[in-house]
C-alpha cells in the first residue's frame, strides 16, 4: 500500500469519525408511564432500536479509531490469511477487516459447512 492510498484511507476514516460524532440518536432510553399495553410495547420497541443504534455507532467509532492506529503498521491492508493486498474499497467499507474478499468468503463458507 502506497502513501497516497494510506492518506486516502486516513482521510476517509477521519471524515467517517467526524460524521459519527455529529450523529445524534433520538430518543430517551427511559420508558414513561403508558396508558395502555400498545403504547408500552411501542416505547419498548423504540428503546430497543435506540440502544441498537447507539451500540452500532460506538462499535463503528472503535473500528475507525483502531484502523487509524493501525494505519502505519506494515501489515495494514494485507490479508492475514494469504498475504495479498486488501482492496482500497474494502478497507474503506470495513476498516477493521483483516481478510481480503476471497479469504473472507472462504472463511464464511467453512463456517456455514461446520454449522
Beta strands, then each sheet from edge to edge (+ up, - down):
end
